Amino acid sequence: MAKSITRILNKHGFTVDKESSQYFIHQYTPEGEDWGFYLEHLKDIVDYSENFDPGEEFAMWVDAKRNGFRGVPEYDDLWEDQQWKKAKLEAVANEVE
């Protein structure tokens, strides 16, 4: 099952690296965010997708921008990037299920 989920993730542009007892899932967003997260099991991508909150991610990056973190896109582009991430996760989760 892990190999088939890895293929699905790869098809959607993610790289998957096994690190000790976890998997590191990674890709760059259209706005250039170096987006990555850890999962204990690859099937956990479904739960991660269901719990991903684009508004929370947006707020985190807005705070970073306000605190001088460089490279954060303008707000409209940032919001679109978070929506893209949610759509990408949903597409992967739909295929995994």
Phi and psi in radians as a Rosetta constraint file:
Dihedral C 1 N 2 CA 2 C 2 CIRCULARHARMONIC -1.062 0.35
Dihedral N 2 CA 2 C 2 N 3 CIRCULARHARMONIC -0.662 0.35
Dihedral C 2 N 3 CA 3 C 3 CIRCULARHARMONIC -1.161 0.35
Dihedral N 3 CA 3 C 3 N 4 CIRCULARHARMONIC -0.673 0.35
Dihedral C 3 N 4 CA 4 C 4 CIRCULARHARMONIC -1.217 0.35
Dihedral N 4 CA 4 C 4 N 5 CIRCULARHARMONIC -0.634 0.35
Dihedral C 4 N 5 CA 5 C 5 CIRCULARHARMONIC -1.195 0.35
Dihedral N 5 CA 5 C 5 N 6 CIRCULARHARMONIC -0.688 0.35
Dihedral C 5 N 6 CA 6 C 6 CIRCULARHARMONIC -1.036 0.35
Dihedral N 6 CA 6 C 6 N 7 CIRCULARHARMONIC -0.743 0.35
Dihedral C 6 N 7 CA 7 C 7 CIRCULARHARMONIC -1.078 0.35
Dihedral N 7 CA 7 C 7 N 8 CIRCULARHARMONIC -0.724 0.35
Dihedral C 7 N 8 CA 8 C 8 CIRCULARHARMONIC -1.096 0.35
Dihedral N 8 CA 8 C 8 N 9 CIRCULARHARMONIC -0.817 0.35
Dihedral C 8 N 9 CA 9 C 9 CIRCULARHARMONIC -1.065 0.35
Dihedral N 9 CA 9 C 9 N 10 CIRCULARHARMONIC -0.784 0.35
Dihedral C 9 N 10 CA 10 C 10 CIRCULARHARMONIC -1.064 0.35
Dihedral N 10 CA 10 C 10 N 11 CIRCULARHARMONIC -0.714 0.35
Dihedral C 10 N 11 CA 11 C 11 CIRCULARHARMONIC -1.036 0.35
Dihedral N 11 CA 11 C 11 N 12 CIRCULARHARMONIC -0.551 0.35
Dihedral C 11 N 12 CA 12 C 12 CIRCULARHARMONIC -1.666 0.35
Dihedral N 12 CA 12 C 12 N 13 CIRCULARHARMONIC 0.260 0.35
Dihedral C 12 N 13 CA 13 C 13 CIRCULARHARMONIC 1.597 0.35
Dihedral N 13 CA 13 C 13 N 14 CIRCULARHARMONIC 0.061 0.35
Dihedral C 13 N 14 CA 14 C 14 CIRCULARHARMONIC -1.520 0.35
Dihedral N 14 CA 14 C 14 N 15 CIRCULARHARMONIC 2.596 0.35
Dihedral C 14 N 15 CA 15 C 15 CIRCULARHARMONIC -1.764 0.35
Dihedral N 15 CA 15 C 15 N 16 CIRCULARHARMONIC 2.630 0.35
Dihedral C 15 N 16 CA 16 C 16 CIRCULARHARMONIC -2.248 0.35
Dihedral N 16 CA 16 C 16 N 17 CIRCULARHARMONIC 2.119 0.35
Dihedral C 16 N 17 CA 17 C 17 CIRCULARHARMONIC -2.149 0.35
Dihedral N 17 CA 17 C 17 N 18 CIRCULARHARMONIC 2.265 0.35
Dihedral C 17 N 18 CA 18 C 18 CIRCULARHARMONIC -1.442 0.35
Dihedral N 18 CA 18 C 18 N 19 CIRCULARHARMONIC 2.117 0.35
Dihedral C 18 N 19 CA 19 C 19 CIRCULARHARMONIC -2.197 0.35
Dihedral N 19 CA 19 C 19 N 20 CIRCULARHARMONIC 1.825 0.35
Dihedral C 19 N 20 CA 20 C 20 CIRCULARHARMONIC 1.017 0.35
Dihedral N 20 CA 20 C 20 N 21 CIRCULARHARMONIC -2.001 0.35
Dihedral C 20 N 21 CA 21 C 21 CIRCULARHARMONIC -1.791 0.35
Dihedral N 21 CA 21 C 21 N 22 CIRCULARHARMONIC 0.222 0.35
Dihedral C 21 N 22 CA 22 C 22 CIRCULARHARMONIC -2.326 0.35
Dihedral N 22 CA 22 C 22 N 23 CIRCULARHARMONIC 2.912 0.35
Dihedral C 22 N 23 CA 23 C 23 CIRCULARHARMONIC -1.944 0.35
Dihedral N 23 CA 23 C 23 N 24 CIRCULARHARMONIC 2.358 0.35
Dihedral C 23 N 24 CA 24 C 24 CIRCULARHARMONIC -1.790 0.35
Dihedral N 24 CA 24 C 24 N 25 CIRCULARHARMONIC 2.106 0.35
Dihedral C 24 N 25 CA 25 C 25 CIRCULARHARMONIC -1.842 0.35
Dihedral N 25 CA 25 C 25 N 26 CIRCULARHARMONIC 2.296 0.35
Dihedral C 25 N 26 CA 26 C 26 CIRCULARHARMONIC -2.589 0.35
Dihedral N 26 CA 26 C 26 N 27 CIRCULARHARMONIC 2.577 0.35
Dihedral C 26 N 27 CA 27 C 27 CIRCULARHARMONIC -2.966 0.35
Dihedral N 27 CA 27 C 27 N 28 CIRCULARHARMONIC 2.927 0.35
Dihedral C 27 N 28 CA 28 C 28 CIRCULARHARMONIC -1.667 0.35
Dihedral N 28 CA 28 C 28 N 29 CIRCULARHARMONIC 2.468 0.35
Dihedral C 28 N 29 CA 29 C 29 CIRCULARHARMONIC -1.461 0.35
Dihedral N 29 CA 29 C 29 N 30 CIRCULARHARMONIC 2.947 0.35
Dihedral C 29 N 30 CA 30 C 30 CIRCULARHARMONIC -0.996 0.35
Dihedral N 30 CA 30 C 30 N 31 CIRCULARHARMONIC -0.521 0.35
Dihedral C 30 N 31 CA 31 C 31 CIRCULARHARMONIC -1.548 0.35
Dihedral N 31 CA 31 C 31 N 32 CIRCULARHARMONIC 0.083 0.35
Dihedral C 31 N 32 CA 32 C 32 CIRCULARHARMONIC 1.595 0.35
Dihedral N 32 CA 32 C 32 N 33 CIRCULARHARMONIC 0.169 0.35
Dihedral C 32 N 33 CA 33 C 33 CIRCULARHARMONIC -1.179 0.35
Dihedral N 33 CA 33 C 33 N 34 CIRCULARHARMONIC 2.329 0.35
Dihedral C 33 N 34 CA 34 C 34 CIRCULARHARMONIC -1.442 0.35
Dihedral N 34 CA 34 C 34 N 35 CIRCULARHARMONIC 1.507 0.35
Dihedral C 34 N 35 CA 35 C 35 CIRCULARHARMONIC -1.651 0.35
Dihedral N 35 CA 35 C 35 N 36 CIRCULARHARMONIC 2.130 0.35
Dihedral C 35 N 36 CA 36 C 36 CIRCULARHARMONIC -2.633 0.35
Dihedral N 36 CA 36 C 36 N 37 CIRCULARHARMONIC 2.700 0.35
Dihedral C 36 N 37 CA 37 C 37 CIRCULARHARMONIC -2.713 0.35
Dihedral N 37 CA 37 C 37 N 38 CIRCULARHARMONIC 2.804 0.35
Dihedral C 37 N 38 CA 38 C 38 CIRCULARHARMONIC -1.856 0.35
Dihedral N 38 CA 38 C 38 N 39 CIRCULARHARMONIC 2.508 0.35
Dihedral C 38 N 39 CA 39 C 39 CIRCULARHARMONIC -2.301 0.35
Dihedral N 39 CA 39 C 39 N 40 CIRCULARHARMONIC 2.459 0.35
Dihedral C 39 N 40 CA 40 C 40 CIRCULARHARMONIC -1.244 0.35
Dihedral N 40 CA 40 C 40 N 41 CIRCULARHARMONIC -0.737 0.35
Dihedral C 40 N 41 CA 41 C 41 CIRCULARHARMONIC -2.257 0.35
Dihedral N 41 CA 41 C 41 N 42 CIRCULARHARMONIC 2.501 0.35
Dihedral C 41 N 42 CA 42 C 42 CIRCULARHARMONIC -1.064 0.35
Dihedral N 42 CA 42 C 42 N 43 CIRCULARHARMONIC -0.560 0.35
Dihedral C 42 N 43 CA 43 C 43 CIRCULARHARMONIC -1.128 0.35
Dihedral N 43 CA 43 C 43 N 44 CIRCULARHARMONIC -0.283 0.35
Dihedral C 43 N 44 CA 44 C 44 CIRCULARHARMONIC -1.172 0.35
Dihedral N 44 CA 44 C 44 N 45 CIRCULARHARMONIC -0.142 0.35
Dihedral C 44 N 45 CA 45 C 45 CIRCULARHARMONIC -1.034 0.35
Dihedral N 45 CA 45 C 45 N 46 CIRCULARHARMONIC -0.536 0.35
Dihedral C 45 N 46 CA 46 C 46 CIRCULARHARMONIC -1.136 0.35
Dihedral N 46 CA 46 C 46 N 47 CIRCULARHARMONIC -0.849 0.35
Dihedral C 46 N 47 CA 47 C 47 CIRCULARHARMONIC -1.125 0.35
Dihedral N 47 CA 47 C 47 N 48 CIRCULARHARMONIC -0.719 0.35
Dihedral C 47 N 48 CA 48 C 48 CIRCULARHARMONIC -1.034 0.35
Dihedral N 48 CA 48 C 48 N 49 CIRCULARHARMONIC -0.756 0.35
Dihedral C 48 N 49 CA 49 C 49 CIRCULARHARMONIC -1.088 0.35
Dihedral N 49 CA 49 C 49 N 50 CIRCULARHARMONIC -0.794 0.35
Dihedral C 49 N 50 CA 50 C 50 CIRCULARHARMONIC -1.124 0.35
Dihedral N 50 CA 50 C 50 N 51 CIRCULARHARMONIC -0.548 0.35
Dihedral C 50 N 51 CA 51 C 51 CIRCULARHARMONIC -1.667 0.35
Dihedral N 51 CA 51 C 51 N 52 CIRCULARHARMONIC -0.094 0.35
Dihedral C 51 N 52 CA 52 C 52 CIRCULARHARMONIC -1.196 0.35
Dihedral N 52 CA 52 C 52 N 53 CIRCULARHARMONIC 2.194 0.35
Dihedral C 52 N 53 CA 53 C 53 CIRCULARHARMONIC -2.006 0.35
Dihedral N 53 CA 53 C 53 N 54 CIRCULARHARMONIC 1.824 0.35
Dihedral C 53 N 54 CA 54 C 54 CIRCULARHARMONIC -1.075 0.35
Dihedral N 54 CA 54 C 54 N 55 CIRCULARHARMONIC -0.542 0.35
Dihedral C 54 N 55 CA 55 C 55 CIRCULARHARMONIC -1.148 0.35
Dihedral N 55 CA 55 C 55 N 56 CIRCULARHARMONIC -0.696 0.35
Dihedral C 55 N 56 CA 56 C 56 CIRCULARHARMONIC -1.149 0.35
Dihedral N 56 CA 56 C 56 N 57 CIRCULARHARMONIC -0.757 0.35
Dihedral C 56 N 57 CA 57 C 57 CIRCULARHARMONIC -1.093 0.35
Dihedral N 57 CA 57 C 57 N 58 CIRCULARHARMONIC -0.759 0.35
Dihedral C 57 N 58 CA 58 C 58 CIRCULARHARMONIC -1.018 0.35
Dihedral N 58 CA 58 C 58 N 59 CIRCULARHARMONIC -0.836 0.35
Dihedral C 58 N 59 CA 59 C 59 CIRCULARHARMONIC -1.072 0.35
Dihedral N 59 CA 59 C 59 N 60 CIRCULARHARMONIC -0.683 0.35
Dihedral C 59 N 60 CA 60 C 60 CIRCULARHARMONIC -1.062 0.35
Dihedral N 60 CA 60 C 60 N 61 CIRCULARHARMONIC -0.782 0.35
Dihedral C 60 N 61 CA 61 C 61 CIRCULARHARMONIC -1.267 0.35
Dihedral N 61 CA 61 C 61 N 62 CIRCULARHARMONIC -0.568 0.35
Dihedral C 61 N 62 CA 62 C 62 CIRCULARHARMONIC -1.094 0.35
Dihedral N 62 CA 62 C 62 N 63 CIRCULARHARMONIC -0.782 0.35
Dihedral C 62 N 63 CA 63 C 63 CIRCULARHARMONIC -1.060 0.35
Dihedral N 63 CA 63 C 63 N 64 CIRCULARHARMONIC -0.744 0.35
Dihedral C 63 N 64 CA 64 C 64 CIRCULARHARMONIC -1.069 0.35
Dihedral N 64 CA 64 C 64 N 65 CIRCULARHARMONIC -0.755 0.35
Dihedral C 64 N 65 CA 65 C 65 CIRCULARHARMONIC -1.093 0.35
Dihedral N 65 CA 65 C 65 N 66 CIRCULARHARMONIC -0.766 0.35
Dihedral C 65 N 66 CA 66 C 66 CIRCULARHARMONIC -1.108 0.35
Dihedral N 66 CA 66 C 66 N 67 CIRCULARHARMONIC -0.505 0.35
Dihedral C 66 N 67 CA 67 C 67 CIRCULARHARMONIC -1.598 0.35
Dihedral N 67 CA 67 C 67 N 68 CIRCULARHARMONIC 0.227 0.35
Dihedral C 67 N 68 CA 68 C 68 CIRCULARHARMONIC 1.594 0.35
Dihedral N 68 CA 68 C 68 N 69 CIRCULARHARMONIC 0.106 0.35
Dihedral C 68 N 69 CA 69 C 69 CIRCULARHARMONIC -1.153 0.35
Dihedral N 69 CA 69 C 69 N 70 CIRCULARHARMONIC 2.179 0.35
Dihedral C 69 N 70 CA 70 C 70 CIRCULARHARMONIC -1.446 0.35
Dihedral N 70 CA 70 C 70 N 71 CIRCULARHARMONIC 2.662 0.35
Dihedral C 70 N 71 CA 71 C 71 CIRCULARHARMONIC 1.580 0.35
Dihedral N 71 CA 71 C 71 N 72 CIRCULARHARMONIC 0.014 0.35
Dihedral C 71 N 72 CA 72 C 72 CIRCULARHARMONIC -1.362 0.35
Dihedral N 72 CA 72 C 72 N 73 CIRCULARHARMONIC 2.241 0.35
Dihedral C 72 N 73 CA 73 C 73 CIRCULARHARMONIC -1.153 0.35
Dihedral N 73 CA 73 C 73 N 74 CIRCULARHARMONIC 2.966 0.35
Dihedral C 73 N 74 CA 74 C 74 CIRCULARHARMONIC -1.077 0.35
Dihedral N 74 CA 74 C 74 N 75 CIRCULARHARMONIC 2.753 0.35
Dihedral C 74 N 75 CA 75 C 75 CIRCULARHARMONIC -1.001 0.35
Dihedral N 75 CA 75 C 75 N 76 CIRCULARHARMONIC -0.764 0.35
Dihedral C 75 N 76 CA 76 C 76 CIRCULARHARMONIC -1.070 0.35
Dihedral N 76 CA 76 C 76 N 77 CIRCULARHARMONIC -0.792 0.35
Dihedral C 76 N 77 CA 77 C 77 CIRCULARHARMONIC -1.159 0.35
Dihedral N 77 CA 77 C 77 N 78 CIRCULARHARMONIC -0.677 0.35
Dihedral C 77 N 78 CA 78 C 78 CIRCULARHARMONIC -1.085 0.35
Dihedral N 78 CA 78 C 78 N 79 CIRCULARHARMONIC -0.766 0.35
Dihedral C 78 N 79 CA 79 C 79 CIRCULARHARMONIC -1.110 0.35
Dihedral N 79 CA 79 C 79 N 80 CIRCULARHARMONIC -0.762 0.35
Dihedral C 79 N 80 CA 80 C 80 CIRCULARHARMONIC -1.060 0.35
Dihedral N 80 CA 80 C 80 N 81 CIRCULARHARMONIC -0.658 0.35
Dihedral C 80 N 81 CA 81 C 81 CIRCULARHARMONIC -1.095 0.35
Dihedral N 81 CA 81 C 81 N 82 CIRCULARHARMONIC -0.727 0.35
Dihedral C 81 N 82 CA 82 C 82 CIRCULARHARMONIC -1.187 0.35
Dihedral N 82 CA 82 C 82 N 83 CIRCULARHARMONIC -0.633 0.35
Dihedral C 82 N 83 CA 83 C 83 CIRCULARHARMONIC -1.168 0.35
Dihedral N 83 CA 83 C 83 N 84 CIRCULARHARMONIC -0.664 0.35
Dihedral C 83 N 84 CA 84 C 84 CIRCULARHARMONIC -1.061 0.35
Dihedral N 84 CA 84 C 84 N 85 CIRCULARHARMONIC -0.766 0.35
Dihedral C 84 N 85 CA 85 C 85 CIRCULARHARMONIC -1.062 0.35
Dihedral N 85 CA 85 C 85 N 86 CIRCULARHARMONIC -0.772 0.35
Dihedral C 85 N 86 CA 86 C 86 CIRCULARHARMONIC -1.085 0.35
Dihedral N 86 CA 86 C 86 N 87 CIRCULARHARMONIC -0.789 0.35
Dihedral C 86 N 87 CA 87 C 87 CIRCULARHARMONIC -1.103 0.35
Dihedral N 87 CA 87 C 87 N 88 CIRCULARHARMONIC -0.710 0.35
Dihedral C 87 N 88 CA 88 C 88 CIRCULARHARMONIC -1.086 0.35
Dihedral N 88 CA 88 C 88 N 89 CIRCULARHARMONIC -0.795 0.35
Dihedral C 88 N 89 CA 89 C 89 CIRCULARHARMONIC -1.111 0.35
Dihedral N 89 CA 89 C 89 N 90 CIRCULARHARMONIC -0.722 0.35
Dihedral C 89 N 90 CA 90 C 90 CIRCULARHARMONIC -1.115 0.35
Dihedral N 90 CA 90 C 90 N 91 CIRCULARHARMONIC -0.699 0.35
Dihedral C 90 N 91 CA 91 C 91 CIRCULARHARMONIC -1.096 0.35
Dihedral N 91 CA 91 C 91 N 92 CIRCULARHARMONIC -0.754 0.35
Dihedral C 91 N 92 CA 92 C 92 CIRCULARHARMONIC -1.128 0.35
Dihedral N 92 CA 92 C 92 N 93 CIRCULARHARMONIC -0.835 0.35
Dihedral C 92 N 93 CA 93 C 93 CIRCULARHARMONIC -1.061 0.35
Dihedral N 93 CA 93 C 93 N 94 CIRCULARHARMONIC -0.686 0.35
Dihedral C 93 N 94 CA 94 C 94 CIRCULARHARMONIC -1.083 0.35
Dihedral N 94 CA 94 C 94 N 95 CIRCULARHARMONIC -0.669 0.35
Dihedral C 94 N 95 CA 95 C 95 CIRCULARHARMONIC -1.279 0.35
Dihedral N 95 CA 95 C 95 N 96 CIRCULARHARMONIC -0.615 0.35
Dihedral C 95 N 96 CA 96 C 96 CIRCULARHARMONIC -1.179 0.35
Dihedral N 96 CA 96 C 96 N 97 CIRCULARHARMONIC -0.707 0.35
